[in-house]
Amino acid sequence: MAPIHGAIINWFGHVYGYVNFKMKNTSKNLFPFDFLMMGEGYHNNHHKNFNNANFGVKWHEIDFTFLIMKFLDALGFICLNKK
């Protein structure tokens, strides 16, 4: 799954979609198809805020992987770096 997932994100995420941040690269967000990638499709957001675990920026950009991480953090299974 990982090679397929990576190919989808790194190809489609630089060809199709929209941008929230002007960058010196071609990264784009894949909404409304991001639900298939569970947040990874917000590629433009990721390139702008690469240290942020939450790739969703706008209200409609829901990063399901980040929500799972927050749930696991609340249960004490992982520790999100809280500043």
N, CA and C of each residue as an Amber inpcrd file, in Angstrom:
protein
   249
   0.8210000  -1.2000000   0.0000000   0.0000000   0.0000000   0.0000000
   0.8640000   1.2630000   0.0000000   1.9550000   1.2450000   0.7430000
   2.7840000   2.4470000   0.8710000   3.3170000   2.9460000  -0.4750000
   3.8450000   2.0910000  -1.3450000   4.3180000   2.6100000  -2.6380000
   3.1910000   3.2060000  -3.4790000   2.0260000   2.5800000  -3.4290000
   0.8850000   3.1060000  -4.1900000   0.4450000   4.4360000  -3.6030000
   0.3510000   4.4920000  -2.2870000  -0.0390000   5.7220000  -1.5900000
   0.9470000   6.8410000  -1.9090000   2.2410000   6.5380000  -1.8300000
   3.2580000   7.5420000  -2.1230000   3.1960000   8.0290000  -3.5600000
   2.9480000   7.1210000  -4.4820000   2.8410000   7.5120000  -5.8910000
   1.6310000   8.4070000  -6.1150000   0.5180000   8.0720000  -5.4850000
  -0.6910000   8.8930000  -5.6330000  -0.4380000  10.2950000  -5.1100000
   0.0970000  10.3910000  -3.9090000   0.3260000  11.7070000  -3.3000000
   1.3730000  12.4960000  -4.0890000   2.5030000  11.8740000  -4.3660000
   3.5920000  12.6190000  -4.9960000   3.3770000  12.9000000  -6.4710000
   2.4720000  12.2100000  -7.1100000   2.1610000  12.5530000  -8.4920000
   0.9380000  13.4470000  -8.5540000  -0.2030000  12.9540000  -8.0850000
  -1.4290000  13.7490000  -8.1350000  -1.3000000  15.0260000  -7.3130000
  -0.5900000  14.9590000  -6.1870000  -0.4350000  16.1130000  -5.3050000
   0.4340000  17.2160000  -5.8730000   1.0190000  16.9760000  -7.0380000
   1.7930000  18.0190000  -7.7130000   1.2140000  18.3530000  -9.0810000
   0.1190000  17.6970000  -9.4490000  -0.4750000  17.9200000 -10.7660000
  -1.8760000  18.5170000 -10.6600000  -2.7060000  17.9350000  -9.7890000
  -4.1100000  18.3360000  -9.6850000  -4.3950000  18.9540000  -8.3240000
  -5.4060000  19.7900000  -8.2670000  -5.8560000  20.3240000  -6.9940000
  -5.7540000  21.8310000  -6.9150000  -5.7350000  22.3060000  -5.7040000
  -5.7080000  23.7490000  -5.4350000  -4.5970000  24.0420000  -4.4300000
  -4.2450000  25.3040000  -4.2970000  -3.1910000  25.6970000  -3.3610000
  -3.7480000  26.6780000  -2.3360000  -3.3180000  26.5280000  -1.1090000
  -3.5940000  27.5030000  -0.0570000  -2.4230000  28.4620000   0.1040000
  -1.2230000  27.9830000  -0.2070000  -0.0070000  28.7590000  -0.0030000
   0.8070000  28.7800000  -1.2980000   1.2080000  29.9670000  -1.7090000
   2.0920000  30.0720000  -2.8700000   3.4680000  29.5720000  -2.4360000
   3.9710000  28.6090000  -3.1960000   5.2520000  27.9890000  -2.8730000
   6.1350000  28.0040000  -4.1170000   7.4100000  27.7010000  -3.9380000
   8.3260000  27.5860000  -5.0730000   8.3310000  26.1520000  -5.6020000
   7.2210000  25.4390000  -5.4210000   7.0710000  24.0930000  -5.9660000
   5.6470000  23.9610000  -6.4910000   5.3030000  22.8030000  -6.9760000
   3.9920000  22.6090000  -7.6000000   3.0190000  21.8500000  -6.7000000
   3.2630000  21.8090000  -5.3950000   2.4020000  21.0390000  -4.4910000
   0.9800000  21.5930000  -4.4670000   0.0220000  20.6770000  -4.4380000
  -1.3990000  21.0430000  -4.4320000  -2.1460000  20.1670000  -3.4440000
  -3.3090000  20.6400000  -3.0080000  -4.1960000  19.8730000  -2.1360000
  -5.2220000  19.1460000  -2.9890000  -5.5820000  17.9390000  -2.5780000
  -6.4390000  17.0800000  -3.3860000  -7.8910000  17.0260000  -2.9250000
  -8.3530000  17.9510000  -2.0970000  -9.7570000  17.9670000  -1.6960000
 -10.6180000  18.0480000  -2.9500000 -11.6780000  17.3250000  -3.1020000
 -12.4270000  16.5150000  -2.1440000 -12.0190000  15.0460000  -2.0950000
 -10.9500000  14.6540000  -2.7440000 -10.5540000  13.2500000  -2.7670000
  -9.6380000  12.8710000  -1.6170000  -9.3420000  13.8140000  -0.7430000
  -8.4000000  13.5140000   0.3260000  -8.9130000  12.4800000   1.3080000
 -10.2170000  12.3090000   1.4410000 -10.7160000  11.3160000   2.4010000
 -10.1440000   9.9330000   2.0960000  -9.7750000   9.6830000   0.8450000
  -9.1480000   8.4100000   0.4810000  -7.7300000   8.3000000   1.0420000
  -7.0960000   9.4320000   1.2550000  -5.7140000   9.4650000   1.7470000
  -5.6340000   9.8160000   3.2310000  -6.7600000  10.0450000   3.8690000
  -6.8660000  10.3200000   5.3060000  -6.0360000  11.5250000   5.7620000
  -5.9650000  12.5670000   4.9590000  -5.2600000  13.7830000   5.3360000
  -3.9720000  14.0090000   4.5720000  -3.4100000  12.9630000   4.0140000
  -2.1430000  13.0810000   3.3040000  -2.2770000  13.8510000   1.9980000
  -3.4750000  13.9940000   1.4850000  -3.6870000  14.6850000   0.2240000
  -3.5980000  16.1900000   0.3220000  -3.4530000  16.7230000   1.5240000
  -3.2770000  18.1710000   1.6770000  -1.7850000  18.4700000   1.5290000
  -1.2880000  18.1980000   0.3420000   0.1420000  18.2230000   0.0620000
   0.7100000  19.6400000   0.1030000  -0.0360000  20.6160000  -0.3810000
   0.4230000  22.0040000  -0.3420000   0.5490000  22.4740000   1.1060000
  -0.4320000  22.1220000   1.9290000  -0.3660000  22.4880000   3.3500000
   0.8480000  21.8400000   4.0090000   1.1040000  20.5750000   3.6660000
   2.2430000  19.8520000   4.2210000   3.5600000  20.5200000   3.8310000
   3.6810000  20.9550000   2.5800000   4.9180000  21.6110000   2.1540000
   5.1180000  22.9390000   2.8870000   4.0470000  23.6420000   3.1940000
   4.1540000  24.9210000   3.9030000   4.4450000  24.7170000   5.3840000
   3.7530000  23.7750000   6.0200000   3.8770000  23.5440000   7.4650000
   4.3400000  22.1200000   7.7260000   5.5340000  21.7810000   7.2640000
   5.9960000  20.3960000   7.3160000   6.2270000  19.8910000   8.7340000
   6.3710000  20.7620000   9.7230000   6.5530000  20.3310000  11.1100000
   5.2340000  20.1370000  11.8480000   4.1240000  20.5020000  11.2380000
   2.8070000  20.3860000  11.8640000   2.2090000  19.0260000  11.5150000
   1.7770000  18.2730000  12.5210000   1.1890000  16.9490000  12.2850000
  -0.1900000  17.0400000  11.6480000  -0.8690000  18.1670000  11.8060000
  -2.2010000  18.3630000  11.2310000  -2.0610000  19.0380000   9.8710000
  -2.3380000  18.2840000   8.8040000  -2.1970000  18.8340000   7.4580000
  -3.4080000  19.6460000   7.0290000  -4.5180000  19.5630000   7.7390000
  -5.7000000  20.3550000   7.4220000  -5.5330000  21.7780000   7.9060000
  -5.8500000  22.7530000   7.0580000  -5.7230000  24.1630000   7.4280000
  -7.0910000  24.8420000   7.4480000  -7.8530000  24.6500000   6.3900000
  -9.1770000  25.2660000   6.3070000 -10.2130000  24.3860000   6.9950000
 -11.4010000  24.9380000   7.2810000 -12.4250000  24.2210000   8.0460000
 -12.8410000  22.9140000   7.3740000 -12.8040000  22.8720000   6.0600000
 -13.2540000  21.6800000   5.3470000 -12.1310000  20.6730000   5.0940000
 -10.9110000  21.0050000   5.4640000  -9.7730000  20.1070000   5.2810000
  -9.5810000  19.2870000   6.5600000 -10.2170000  18.1560000   6.6250000
 -10.1670000  17.3190000   7.8230000  -9.0840000  16.2620000   7.6400000
  -8.1050000  16.2970000   8.5140000  -7.0030000  15.3380000   8.4890000
  -7.3540000  14.1920000   9.4410000  -7.8930000  13.1090000   8.8820000
  -8.3380000  11.9910000   9.7000000  -7.1820000  11.3110000  10.4260000
  -6.0120000  11.2820000   9.8240000  -4.8540000  10.6880000  10.5000000
  -4.5090000  11.4830000  11.7470000  -4.5830000  12.8070000  11.6750000
  -4.3060000  13.6320000  12.8540000  -5.3510000  13.3930000  13.9440000
  -6.6110000  13.2280000  13.5530000  -7.6440000  12.9350000  14.5570000
  -7.3700000  11.6120000  15.2560000  -6.9150000  10.6160000  14.5190000
  -6.5580000   9.3310000  15.1210000  -5.3720000   9.5130000  16.0650000
  -4.4110000  10.3210000  15.6580000  -3.2570000  10.5920000  16.5160000
  -3.6730000  11.2980000  17.8010000  -4.6040000  12.2480000  17.7100000
  -5.0920000  12.9240000  18.9120000  -5.7980000  11.9410000  19.8440000
  -6.5700000  11.0080000  19.2880000  -7.2560000   9.9920000  20.0770000
  -6.2400000   9.0910000  20.7870000  -5.2320000   8.6440000  20.0690000
  -4.2010000   7.7990000  20.6760000  -3.4020000   8.5530000  21.7360000
  -3.2050000   9.8520000  21.5280000  -2.5410000  10.6890000  22.5220000
  -3.3950000  10.7920000  23.7880000  -4.7000000  10.9780000  23.6210000
  -5.6030000  11.0770000  24.7750000  -5.6220000   9.7810000  25.5840000
  -5.4450000   8.6470000  24.9060000  -5.4110000   7.3460000  25.5980000
  -4.0420000   7.0480000  26.1960000  -3.0530000   7.8530000  25.8620000
  -1.7090000   7.6650000  26.3990000  -0.8440000   6.7060000  25.6050000
  -1.2900000   6.2970000  24.4280000  -0.5060000   5.3770000  23.6070000
   0.6350000   6.0770000  22.8760000   0.4420000   7.3240000  22.5130000
   1.4810000   8.1240000  21.8670000   1.5320000   9.4770000  22.5520000
   2.5480000  10.2400000  22.2620000   2.6700000  11.5830000  22.8450000
   2.8980000  12.5780000  21.7070000   1.9110000  13.4060000  21.4640000
   2.0750000  14.4690000  20.4800000   2.9100000  15.5680000  21.1160000
   3.8200000  16.1130000  20.3650000   4.6750000  17.1880000  20.8700000
   3.8360000  18.4430000  21.0340000   3.5150000  18.7700000  22.2730000
   2.6690000  19.9460000  22.5290000   3.5760000  21.0830000  22.9690000
   3.4620000  22.1970000  22.2510000   4.3070000  23.3610000  22.5750000
   3.5640000  24.3230000  23.4530000
